[in-house]
């Protein structure tokens, strides 16, 4: 079989980039954006850096011998194991900047030796038993959307091979308890399939990460994912009621109850474990009634501090927006430039007049910030909360821009990642860092991280664009999500990226933020895990892993760095 496309969804993502192979962000249709990038990044955007062809990539041969393949086929059948080039390439890495740069260059030094497609827990248990016996590393694989190196097919020094365990065949909704408002589903189900199955019964999970179209339930739980409406519905760890995990030598299952005091919470221990303890196979989650009404709109604030303060007031006054996103001045300007230009001269004139008026009112370019705000649920509470929120916005100088900007963002929210591939075609670095902190520390951390990103980009010899927003809010604090762009230093892309990433990560921890609010640890953040958690916690995690995974086969190098990972010689591109 060529790949694990068994969930009734479109083709697998591009092996060299994000999303549907038929989709592309057309920068040619955004002349203002092109000119802005040329000026700010000091680049012509004329030189093309396309990904290499699939045919030109040489992968190291699989290290599994015939007897080992026969053993796996006895467990899975011939259709359950694949060693073809495309399958191995699609499962070699995730979708981080580091992953995509290497994929585009054809530098795939660690392809899995085989991709396995189990149909159920019994097969998974047998695979883990086989892998422990043969000293083969196992990398659980859901949608492959990790942006921190969480699914790279690495093995430790003693591993003889690496297999990718694709859970796409475990893609069913098992039970919906309408009375208790819970759903039990298999870990390989993807976002659209899960929501479609729930909406027909009048429910929603409310979990819509930007990777929604491709990511899986198991991946969400393994990485403590957050959806774009998590302020209302919660992060995935707030939804988990119980789960099942197959680990080498056994099965861990938790009780489906709303709360318990019977010792440490194993739901929370497994949630965020990123496949280093075992393979999550089933999850029970709490549900919400599908919203009947949605109110969404946009506001301008005179500066980022006022937008953040209004957001704090929402949460601390009992308002829980479904959508709450406050962009800083740089992201606000970028978003306005990104909008398609109207062809109607009357509309253009009207927009220019409106911008001029806003400038006169103190909403100045370089200072003003955009808030996207939305409430949803039953009509009465949605309308009441919307009115209350508008009063709070007004108290902090928020100027209502109408529904259109909010509706546009909501409509296009899953299309934004396609811009990265187009910019990388033009030789532009684009990546993100994200964190969370308390309201008291929010602006100091924002200012420190913005400064260090600008400086670290400049130290690589180029100019950058650094923008940020808050988008997951709590009564005690909020997330901060930064996007940064710069002209790639050709031939030194990894060194350039690492210098920026390292400086940003050190800054986050030095200023009392978390190394990740929702992207996870993977490989990219593993070196900072002990600094965040402390040596005692990391010692305990290592002990837990040794107990559940005594041969150390589960997803080596993620969260807990291993001394040496398999790095085979880079295949040359002819």
WORATA-V517245 format. One record per residue. N is the residue number from 1. RES is the residue in three letters. SS is DSSP state (a for helix, b for strand, c for the rest). PHI is phi in whole degrees, -180 to 180 (none if undefined). OMEGA is omega in radians with two decimals (none if undefined). Layout:
n->[N | N]
res->[RES | RES]
ss->[SS | SS]
phi->[PHI | PHI]
omega->[OMEGA | OMEGA]
//
This chain:
n->[1 | 2 | 3 | 4 | 5 | 6 | 7 | 8 | 9 | 10 | 11 | 12 | 13 | 14 | 15 | 16 | 17 | 18 | 19 | 20 | 21 | 22 | 23 | 24 | 25 | 26 | 27 | 28 | 29 | 30 | 31 | 32 | 33 | 34 | 35 | 36 | 37 | 38 | 39 | 40 | 41 | 42 | 43 | 44 | 45 | 46 | 47 | 48 | 49 | 50 | 51 | 52 | 53 | 54 | 55 | 56 | 57 | 58 | 59 | 60 | 61 | 62 | 63 | 64 | 65 | 66 | 67 | 68 | 69 | 70 | 71 | 72 | 73 | 74 | 75 | 76 | 77 | 78 | 79 | 80 | 81 | 82 | 83 | 84 | 85 | 86 | 87 | 88 | 89 | 90 | 91 | 92 | 93 | 94 | 95 | 96 | 97 | 98 | 99 | 100 | 101 | 102 | 103 | 104 | 105 | 106 | 107 | 108 | 109 | 110 | 111 | 112 | 113 | 114 | 115 | 116 | 117 | 118 | 119 | 120 | 121 | 122 | 123 | 124 | 125 | 126 | 127 | 128 | 129 | 130 | 131 | 132 | 133 | 134 | 135 | 136 | 137 | 138 | 139 | 140 | 141 | 142 | 143 | 144 | 145 | 146 | 147 | 148 | 149 | 150 | 151 | 152 | 153 | 154 | 155 | 156 | 157 | 158 | 159 | 160 | 161 | 162 | 163 | 164 | 165 | 166 | 167 | 168 | 169 | 170 | 171 | 172 | 173 | 174 | 175 | 176 | 177 | 178 | 179 | 180 | 181 | 182 | 183 | 184 | 185 | 186 | 187 | 188 | 189 | 190 | 191 | 192 | 193 | 194 | 195 | 196 | 197 | 198 | 199 | 200 | 201 | 202 | 203 | 204 | 205 | 206 | 207 | 208 | 209 | 210 | 211 | 212 | 213 | 214 | 215 | 216 | 217 | 218 | 219 | 220 | 221 | 222 | 223 | 224 | 225 | 226 | 227 | 228 | 229 | 230 | 231 | 232 | 233 | 234 | 235 | 236 | 237 | 238 | 239 | 240 | 241 | 242 | 243 | 244 | 245 | 246 | 247 | 248 | 249 | 250 | 251 | 252 | 253 | 254 | 255 | 256 | 257 | 258 | 259 | 260 | 261 | 262 | 263 | 264 | 265 | 266 | 267 | 268 | 269 | 270 | 271 | 272 | 273 | 274 | 275 | 276 | 277 | 278 | 279 | 280 | 281 | 282 | 283 | 284 | 285 | 286 | 287 | 288 | 289 | 290 | 291 | 292 | 293 | 294 | 295 | 296 | 297 | 298 | 299 | 300 | 301 | 302 | 303 | 304 | 305 | 306 | 307 | 308 | 309 | 310 | 311 | 312 | 313 | 314 | 315 | 316 | 317 | 318 | 319 | 320 | 321 | 322 | 323 | 324 | 325 | 326 | 327 | 328 | 329 | 330 | 331 | 332 | 333 | 334 | 335 | 336 | 337 | 338 | 339 | 340 | 341 | 342 | 343 | 344 | 345 | 346 | 347 | 348 | 349 | 350 | 351 | 352 | 353 | 354 | 355 | 356 | 357 | 358 | 359 | 360 | 361 | 362 | 363 | 364 | 365 | 366 | 367 | 368 | 369 | 370 | 371 | 372 | 373 | 374 | 375 | 376 | 377 | 378 | 379 | 380 | 381 | 382 | 383 | 384 | 385 | 386 | 387 | 388 | 389 | 390 | 391 | 392 | 393 | 394 | 395 | 396 | 397 | 398 | 399 | 400 | 401 | 402 | 403 | 404 | 405 | 406 | 407 | 408 | 409 | 410 | 411 | 412 | 413 | 414 | 415 | 416 | 417 | 418 | 419 | 420 | 421 | 422 | 423 | 424 | 425 | 426 | 427 | 428 | 429 | 430 | 431 | 432 | 433 | 434 | 435 | 436 | 437 | 438 | 439 | 440 | 441 | 442 | 443 | 444 | 445 | 446 | 447 | 448 | 449 | 450 | 451 | 452 | 453 | 454 | 455 | 456 | 457 | 458 | 459 | 460 | 461 | 462 | 463 | 464 | 465 | 466 | 467 | 468 | 469 | 470 | 471 | 472 | 473 | 474 | 475 | 476 | 477 | 478 | 479 | 480 | 481 | 482 | 483 | 484 | 485 | 486 | 487 | 488 | 489 | 490 | 491 | 492 | 493 | 494 | 495 | 496 | 497 | 498 | 499 | 500 | 501 | 502 | 503 | 504 | 505 | 506 | 507 | 508 | 509 | 510 | 511 | 512 | 513 | 514 | 515 | 516 | 517 | 518 | 519 | 520 | 521 | 522 | 523 | 524 | 525 | 526 | 527 | 528 | 529 | 530 | 531 | 532 | 533 | 534 | 535 | 536 | 537 | 538 | 539 | 540 | 541 | 542 | 543 | 544 | 545 | 546 | 547 | 548 | 549 | 550 | 551 | 552 | 553 | 554 | 555 | 556 | 557 | 558 | 559 | 560 | 561 | 562 | 563 | 564 | 565 | 566 | 567 | 568 | 569 | 570 | 571 | 572 | 573 | 574]
res->[UNK | UNK | UNK | UNK | UNK | UNK | UNK | UNK | UNK | UNK | UNK | UNK | UNK | UNK | UNK | UNK | UNK | UNK | UNK | UNK | UNK | UNK | UNK | UNK | UNK | UNK | UNK | UNK | UNK | UNK | UNK | UNK | UNK | UNK | UNK | UNK | UNK | UNK | UNK | UNK | UNK | UNK | UNK | UNK | UNK | UNK | UNK | UNK | UNK | UNK | UNK | UNK | UNK | UNK | UNK | UNK | UNK | UNK | UNK | UNK | UNK | UNK | UNK | UNK | UNK | UNK | UNK | UNK | UNK | UNK | UNK | UNK | UNK | UNK | UNK | UNK | UNK | UNK | UNK | UNK | UNK | UNK | UNK | UNK | UNK | UNK | UNK | UNK | UNK | UNK | UNK | UNK | UNK | UNK | UNK | UNK | UNK | UNK | UNK | UNK | UNK | UNK | UNK | UNK | UNK | UNK | UNK | UNK | UNK | UNK | UNK | UNK | UNK | UNK | UNK | UNK | UNK | UNK | UNK | UNK | UNK | UNK | UNK | UNK | UNK | UNK | UNK | UNK | UNK | UNK | UNK | UNK | UNK | UNK | UNK | UNK | UNK | UNK | UNK | UNK | UNK | UNK | UNK | UNK | UNK | UNK | UNK | UNK | UNK | UNK | UNK | UNK | UNK | UNK | UNK | UNK | UNK | UNK | UNK | UNK | UNK | UNK | UNK | UNK | UNK | UNK | UNK | UNK | UNK | UNK | UNK | UNK | UNK | UNK | UNK | UNK | UNK | UNK | UNK | UNK | UNK | UNK | UNK | UNK | UNK | UNK | UNK | UNK | UNK | UNK | UNK | UNK | UNK | UNK | UNK | UNK | UNK | UNK | UNK | UNK | UNK | UNK | UNK | UNK | UNK | UNK | UNK | UNK | UNK | UNK | UNK | UNK | UNK | UNK | UNK | UNK | UNK | UNK | UNK | UNK | UNK | UNK | UNK | UNK | UNK | UNK | UNK | UNK | UNK | UNK | UNK | UNK | UNK | UNK | UNK | UNK | UNK | UNK | UNK | UNK | UNK | UNK | UNK | UNK | UNK | UNK | UNK | UNK | UNK | UNK | UNK | UNK | UNK | UNK | UNK | UNK | UNK | UNK | UNK | UNK | UNK | UNK | UNK | UNK | UNK | UNK | UNK | UNK | UNK | UNK | UNK | UNK | UNK | UNK | UNK | UNK | UNK | UNK | UNK | UNK | UNK | UNK | UNK | UNK | UNK | UNK | UNK | UNK | UNK | UNK | UNK | UNK | UNK | UNK | UNK | UNK | UNK | UNK | UNK | UNK | UNK | UNK | UNK | UNK | UNK | UNK | UNK | UNK | UNK | UNK | UNK | UNK | UNK | UNK | UNK | UNK | UNK | UNK | UNK | UNK | UNK | UNK | UNK | UNK | UNK | UNK | UNK | UNK | UNK | UNK | UNK | UNK | UNK | UNK | UNK | UNK | UNK | UNK | UNK | UNK | UNK | UNK | UNK | UNK | UNK | UNK | UNK | UNK | UNK | UNK | UNK | UNK | UNK | UNK | UNK | UNK | UNK | UNK | UNK | UNK | UNK | UNK | UNK | UNK | UNK | UNK | UNK | UNK | UNK | UNK | UNK | UNK | UNK | UNK | UNK | UNK | UNK | UNK | UNK | UNK | UNK | UNK | UNK | UNK | UNK | UNK | UNK | UNK | UNK | UNK | UNK | UNK | UNK | UNK | UNK | UNK | UNK | UNK | UNK | UNK | UNK | UNK | UNK | UNK | UNK | UNK | UNK | UNK | UNK | UNK | UNK | UNK | UNK | UNK | UNK | UNK | UNK | UNK | UNK | UNK | UNK | UNK | UNK | UNK | UNK | UNK | UNK | UNK | UNK | UNK | UNK | UNK | UNK | UNK | UNK | UNK | UNK | UNK | UNK | UNK | UNK | UNK | UNK | UNK | UNK | UNK | UNK | UNK | UNK | UNK | UNK | UNK | UNK | UNK | UNK | UNK | UNK | UNK | UNK | UNK | UNK | UNK | UNK | UNK | UNK | UNK | UNK | UNK | UNK | UNK | UNK | UNK | UNK | UNK | UNK | UNK | UNK | UNK | UNK | UNK | UNK | UNK | UNK | UNK | UNK | UNK | UNK | UNK | UNK | UNK | UNK | UNK | UNK | UNK | UNK | UNK | UNK | UNK | UNK | UNK | UNK | UNK | UNK | UNK | UNK | UNK | UNK | UNK | UNK | UNK | UNK | UNK | UNK | UNK | UNK | UNK | UNK | UNK | UNK | UNK | UNK | UNK | UNK | UNK | UNK | UNK | UNK | UNK | UNK | UNK | UNK | UNK | UNK | UNK | UNK | UNK | UNK | UNK | UNK | UNK | UNK | UNK | UNK | UNK | UNK | UNK | UNK | UNK | UNK | UNK | UNK | UNK | UNK | UNK | UNK | UNK | UNK | UNK | UNK | UNK | UNK | UNK | UNK | UNK | UNK | UNK | UNK | UNK | UNK | UNK | UNK | UNK | UNK | UNK]
ss->[c | c | c | c | c | c | c | c | c | c | c | c | c | c | c | c | c | c | c | c | c | c | c | c | c | c | a | a | a | c | a | a | a | a | a | a | a | a | a | a | a | c | c | c | c | c | c | c | c | c | c | c | c | a | a | a | c | c | c | c | c | c | c | c | c | a | a | a | a | a | a | a | a | a | a | a | c | a | a | a | b | b | c | c | a | a | a | a | a | a | c | c | c | c | c | c | a | a | a | a | a | a | a | a | a | c | c | c | c | c | c | c | c | b | b | b | c | c | c | c | a | a | a | a | a | a | a | a | a | a | a | a | a | a | c | b | b | b | b | b | b | c | c | c | c | c | c | c | c | c | c | c | c | c | c | b | c | c | c | c | b | b | b | b | b | b | c | c | c | c | c | c | b | b | b | b | b | c | c | c | c | b | b | b | b | b | c | c | c | b | a | a | a | a | a | a | a | a | a | c | c | c | b | b | c | c | c | c | c | c | c | c | c | c | c | b | a | a | a | a | a | a | a | c | c | c | c | c | c | a | a | a | a | c | c | a | a | a | a | b | b | b | b | b | b | b | b | c | c | b | b | b | b | c | c | c | c | c | c | c | c | c | c | c | c | a | a | a | a | a | c | c | c | c | c | c | c | c | b | b | b | b | b | b | b | b | c | b | b | c | c | c | b | b | b | b | b | b | b | b | b | c | c | a | a | a | a | a | a | a | a | a | a | a | a | a | c | c | c | c | c | c | b | b | b | b | b | c | a | a | a | a | a | a | a | a | a | a | c | c | c | c | c | c | a | a | a | a | a | a | a | a | a | a | a | a | a | a | a | a | c | c | c | c | c | c | c | c | b | b | b | b | b | b | b | b | b | c | a | a | a | a | a | a | a | a | a | a | a | a | a | a | a | a | a | c | c | c | b | b | b | b | c | a | a | a | a | a | a | a | a | a | c | c | c | c | c | a | a | a | a | a | a | a | a | c | c | b | b | b | b | b | b | b | b | b | b | b | a | a | a | a | a | a | a | a | a | a | a | a | a | a | a | a | a | a | a | a | a | c | c | c | c | b | b | b | b | b | b | b | c | c | b | b | c | c | b | b | b | b | b | b | b | b | b | b | b | c | c | c | c | c | a | a | a | a | a | a | a | a | a | a | a | a | a | a | a | a | a | a | c | c | c | c | c | c | c | c | c | c | c | c | c | c | c | a | a | a | a | a | a | a | a | c | a | a | a | a | a | a | a | a | a | a | a | a | a | a | c | c | c | c | c | b | c | c | c | c | c | c | c | c | c | c | b | c | c | c | c | c | c | c | c | c]
phi->[none | -79 | -166 | -90 | -98 | -114 | -100 | 72 | -104 | -60 | -54 | -58 | -63 | -52 | -71 | -110 | -169 | -102 | 76 | -58 | -65 | -86 | -103 | -153 | -76 | -93 | -66 | -63 | -85 | -131 | -60 | -65 | -66 | -59 | -66 | -61 | -66 | -60 | -71 | -74 | -98 | 54 | -142 | -86 | 62 | -89 | -81 | -103 | -128 | -73 | -67 | -67 | -76 | -58 | -65 | -82 | -84 | -109 | -100 | -60 | -64 | -60 | -92 | -78 | -84 | -60 | -66 | -68 | -63 | -60 | -63 | -70 | -67 | -67 | -82 | -109 | 82 | -62 | -75 | -95 | -137 | -134 | -128 | -74 | -61 | -65 | -62 | -65 | -66 | -65 | -107 | -76 | -149 | -100 | -127 | -71 | -57 | -61 | -64 | -70 | -58 | -68 | -61 | -63 | -88 | 77 | -93 | -111 | -83 | -131 | -70 | -64 | -77 | -163 | -113 | -110 | -126 | -69 | -102 | -171 | -66 | -61 | -66 | -61 | -59 | -68 | -63 | -66 | -63 | -62 | -65 | -63 | -66 | -98 | 57 | -116 | -74 | -124 | -113 | -62 | -136 | -104 | -94 | 73 | -97 | -55 | -112 | -132 | 77 | -75 | -123 | -63 | -81 | -100 | -129 | -78 | -55 | -88 | -79 | -87 | -166 | -134 | -119 | -99 | -105 | -86 | -95 | -62 | -79 | -94 | -130 | -108 | -81 | -91 | -165 | -115 | -97 | -68 | -70 | -89 | 58 | -136 | -133 | -113 | -140 | -77 | -69 | -86 | -70 | -93 | -51 | -60 | -67 | -66 | -65 | -63 | -67 | -83 | -64 | -65 | -104 | 86 | -125 | -143 | -82 | 78 | -109 | -130 | -65 | -62 | -88 | -45 | -67 | -122 | -78 | -119 | -56 | -61 | -66 | -59 | -69 | -64 | -113 | 56 | -68 | -125 | -89 | -70 | -118 | -71 | -59 | -88 | -87 | 91 | -75 | -62 | -68 | -80 | -97 | -70 | -99 | -164 | -158 | -125 | -137 | -91 | -123 | -56 | 99 | -179 | -129 | -107 | -135 | -106 | -83 | -85 | -139 | -72 | -166 | -158 | -123 | -88 | 82 | -57 | -87 | -70 | -58 | -78 | -69 | -75 | -67 | 96 | -80 | 56 | 79 | -86 | -105 | 172 | -111 | -69 | -116 | -141 | -141 | -107 | -130 | -81 | -115 | -123 | -62 | -59 | -65 | -91 | -133 | -131 | -119 | -141 | -160 | -137 | -136 | -100 | -117 | -72 | -159 | -66 | -61 | -69 | -64 | -67 | -67 | -62 | -63 | -60 | -63 | -53 | -66 | -82 | -107 | 86 | -89 | -129 | -65 | -75 | -123 | -149 | -140 | -118 | -91 | -76 | -58 | -67 | -70 | -61 | -64 | -61 | -64 | -68 | -68 | -71 | -64 | -61 | -76 | -68 | -86 | -86 | -65 | -67 | -67 | -61 | -65 | -64 | -64 | -63 | -64 | -63 | -64 | -60 | -64 | -64 | -59 | -64 | -86 | 100 | -94 | -89 | -59 | 92 | -128 | -66 | -132 | -98 | -113 | -101 | -130 | -146 | -124 | -151 | 149 | -80 | -57 | -65 | -71 | -63 | -66 | -65 | -66 | -62 | -65 | -63 | -64 | -65 | -66 | -65 | -59 | -61 | -61 | -108 | 80 | -73 | -105 | -75 | -100 | 99 | -82 | -57 | -61 | -68 | -65 | -64 | -63 | -62 | -66 | -100 | -64 | -93 | -94 | -58 | -63 | -67 | -62 | -60 | -62 | -63 | -68 | -67 | -59 | -97 | 79 | -111 | -77 | -145 | -151 | -133 | -135 | -142 | -157 | -149 | -161 | -78 | -60 | -61 | -99 | -61 | -68 | -58 | -67 | -57 | -67 | -67 | -72 | -60 | -65 | -70 | -66 | -61 | -68 | -69 | -65 | -62 | -69 | -87 | 95 | -136 | -97 | -131 | -121 | -125 | -134 | -151 | -153 | -106 | -148 | -134 | -117 | -139 | -57 | -100 | 176 | -155 | -80 | -133 | -126 | -107 | -120 | -131 | -129 | -163 | -68 | -65 | -88 | -62 | 89 | -132 | -60 | -70 | -65 | -62 | -61 | -65 | -61 | -72 | -60 | -63 | -62 | -66 | -65 | -63 | -64 | -58 | -71 | -67 | -111 | 68 | -103 | -89 | -66 | -160 | -87 | -153 | -84 | 99 | -103 | 56 | -87 | -62 | -108 | -60 | -69 | -101 | -62 | -68 | -65 | -77 | -91 | 96 | -64 | -66 | -64 | -69 | -64 | -65 | -66 | -63 | -65 | -64 | -63 | -62 | -74 | -85 | -135 | -61 | -91 | 64 | -88 | -83 | 42 | -60 | 88 | -97 | 65 | -101 | -62 | -101 | -55 | -140 | -104 | -64 | -131 | -74 | -56 | -63 | -65 | -79 | -95 | -66]
omega->[-3.04 | 3.13 | -3.03 | -3.09 | -3.02 | -3.06 | 3.13 | -3.10 | 3.08 | 3.13 | 3.10 | -3.14 | 3.03 | 3.09 | -3.09 | -3.08 | -3.01 | 2.80 | -3.06 | -3.11 | -3.11 | -3.07 | 3.08 | 3.04 | -3.07 | -3.14 | 3.13 | 3.12 | -3.13 | -3.07 | 3.13 | 3.13 | -3.13 | -3.14 | 3.12 | -3.12 | 3.13 | -3.10 | -3.03 | -3.10 | 3.11 | -3.14 | -3.12 | -3.04 | -3.09 | -3.12 | -3.11 | 3.10 | -3.07 | 3.04 | 3.08 | 3.12 | 3.09 | -3.09 | -3.07 | -3.08 | 3.08 | 3.09 | 3.04 | -3.12 | 3.09 | 3.14 | 3.09 | 3.12 | -3.06 | -3.13 | 3.13 | 3.10 | 3.10 | 3.12 | 3.11 | 3.13 | 3.07 | 3.11 | -2.94 | -2.94 | -3.08 | -3.10 | -3.09 | 3.14 | -3.13 | 3.06 | -3.14 | -3.00 | -3.07 | 3.13 | 3.14 | 3.13 | -3.14 | -3.09 | -3.10 | -3.04 | 3.07 | -3.03 | 3.04 | 3.08 | 3.13 | 3.11 | -3.02 | 3.09 | -3.13 | 3.12 | -3.12 | 3.11 | -3.08 | -3.12 | -3.08 | -3.01 | -3.07 | 3.04 | 3.07 | 3.14 | 3.02 | 3.02 | -3.10 | -3.09 | 3.14 | 3.14 | -3.11 | -3.06 | -3.14 | 3.11 | 3.12 | 3.11 | 3.14 | 3.11 | -3.13 | 3.06 | 3.11 | -3.10 | 3.10 | -3.12 | -3.04 | 3.14 | 3.14 | 3.12 | -3.12 | 3.13 | 3.08 | -3.02 | 3.09 | 3.11 | -3.14 | -3.04 | -3.11 | 3.09 | 3.10 | 3.13 | -3.02 | -3.10 | 3.12 | -3.00 | -3.13 | 3.01 | 3.07 | -3.04 | -3.03 | -3.10 | -3.10 | -3.14 | 3.11 | 3.04 | 3.05 | -3.07 | -3.07 | -3.05 | -3.03 | 3.13 | 3.08 | -2.92 | -3.08 | 2.87 | -3.04 | -3.10 | 2.99 | 3.11 | -3.05 | -3.13 | -3.14 | -3.08 | 3.05 | 3.06 | 3.01 | -3.07 | 3.09 | -2.96 | -3.08 | 3.14 | 3.14 | -3.04 | -3.10 | -3.14 | 3.13 | -3.12 | 3.11 | 3.13 | -3.13 | -3.05 | 3.10 | 3.10 | 3.10 | -3.10 | 2.98 | 2.97 | 3.13 | -3.09 | -3.05 | 3.04 | 3.14 | 3.11 | -2.98 | -3.03 | -3.02 | -3.06 | -3.03 | 3.10 | 3.14 | 3.10 | 3.10 | -3.09 | -3.10 | -3.07 | -3.10 | -3.04 | 3.03 | 3.04 | -3.10 | 3.08 | -3.05 | 3.11 | 3.08 | -2.95 | -3.12 | 2.99 | -3.04 | -3.13 | 3.07 | -3.08 | -3.00 | 3.06 | 3.10 | 3.14 | 3.01 | 3.11 | 3.05 | 3.10 | -3.14 | 3.10 | -3.12 | 3.13 | 3.07 | -3.14 | 3.13 | -3.06 | 3.13 | 3.08 | -3.09 | 3.13 | 3.14 | 3.11 | -3.07 | 3.06 | 3.13 | -3.08 | -3.11 | 3.02 | -3.09 | 3.07 | -3.13 | 3.11 | -3.07 | -3.10 | 2.97 | 3.05 | -3.12 | 3.13 | -3.09 | -3.07 | 3.07 | -3.06 | 3.13 | 3.12 | 2.98 | -3.06 | 3.08 | -3.06 | 3.04 | 2.98 | 3.09 | -3.09 | 3.12 | -3.11 | 3.08 | 3.04 | -3.13 | -3.13 | -3.07 | 3.14 | 2.90 | 2.95 | -3.07 | 3.06 | -3.05 | -3.12 | -3.13 | 3.08 | 3.11 | -3.13 | 3.07 | 3.12 | 3.11 | -3.12 | 3.09 | -3.00 | -3.08 | 3.02 | 3.03 | 3.09 | -3.12 | -3.14 | 3.00 | 3.12 | 3.09 | -3.09 | 3.11 | -3.14 | 3.07 | -3.06 | -3.11 | 3.13 | 3.09 | 3.12 | -3.13 | 3.14 | 3.12 | 3.11 | -3.09 | -3.12 | 3.06 | 3.14 | 3.12 | 3.10 | -3.10 | -3.08 | 3.11 | 3.10 | 3.11 | -3.14 | 3.13 | 3.13 | 3.13 | 3.11 | 3.12 | 3.11 | 3.12 | -3.13 | 3.12 | 3.09 | -3.13 | -3.13 | 3.09 | 3.10 | -2.93 | 3.06 | -3.07 | 3.12 | -3.03 | -3.10 | -3.11 | 3.00 | 2.94 | -3.04 | 3.13 | 3.03 | 3.08 | -3.12 | 3.09 | -3.02 | -3.04 | -3.10 | 3.12 | -3.13 | -3.13 | -3.14 | 3.12 | 3.13 | 3.12 | -3.13 | 3.12 | 3.09 | 3.12 | 3.10 | -3.14 | 3.12 | -3.13 | 3.04 | -3.13 | 3.14 | -3.05 | -3.10 | -3.12 | -3.06 | -2.93 | -3.13 | 3.11 | 3.13 | 3.11 | 3.13 | -3.12 | -3.12 | -2.99 | -2.94 | 3.12 | -3.13 | -3.03 | -3.10 | -3.12 | 3.11 | -3.08 | -3.12 | -3.14 | 3.13 | 3.10 | 3.01 | -3.11 | 3.11 | -3.13 | 3.01 | 3.02 | -3.13 | -3.07 | 2.86 | -3.12 | -3.07 | 2.97 | 3.14 | 3.14 | 3.09 | -3.13 | -3.05 | -2.98 | -3.08 | 3.07 | 3.11 | 3.10 | -3.09 | -3.14 | -3.09 | 3.08 | -3.12 | -3.07 | 3.09 | 3.11 | -3.10 | -3.09 | 3.05 | -3.14 | -3.14 | 3.05 | 3.04 | -3.13 | 3.06 | -3.09 | 2.97 | -3.13 | -3.12 | -3.05 | 3.00 | 2.91 | -3.03 | 3.08 | -2.97 | -3.11 | 3.09 | -3.07 | -3.12 | -3.04 | 2.95 | 2.95 | -3.05 | -3.12 | 2.98 | 3.12 | -3.12 | 3.07 | 3.01 | 3.12 | 2.97 | -3.01 | -3.11 | -3.14 | -3.07 | -3.10 | 3.13 | 3.11 | -3.13 | -3.08 | 3.12 | 3.14 | -3.11 | -3.12 | -3.14 | -3.14 | -3.11 | 3.10 | 3.12 | -3.12 | -3.09 | 3.11 | -3.11 | 2.91 | 2.97 | 3.04 | -3.13 | 3.08 | 3.05 | -3.09 | 3.11 | 3.13 | -3.06 | -3.13 | 3.06 | -2.96 | -3.09 | -3.00 | -3.09 | 3.13 | -3.08 | -3.11 | 3.12 | 3.13 | -3.01 | -3.08 | -3.06 | -3.12 | 3.13 | -3.13 | 3.07 | 3.10 | 3.13 | 3.10 | 3.11 | 3.11 | 3.12 | -3.14 | 3.14 | -3.09 | -3.07 | -2.98 | 3.13 | 3.09 | -3.08 | -2.95 | 3.00 | -3.09 | 3.05 | 3.14 | -3.09 | 3.12 | -3.14 | 3.04 | -3.05 | -3.13 | 3.03 | 3.12 | 3.05 | -3.12 | -3.12 | -3.14 | 3.07 | 3.12 | 3.09 | -3.10 | none]
//
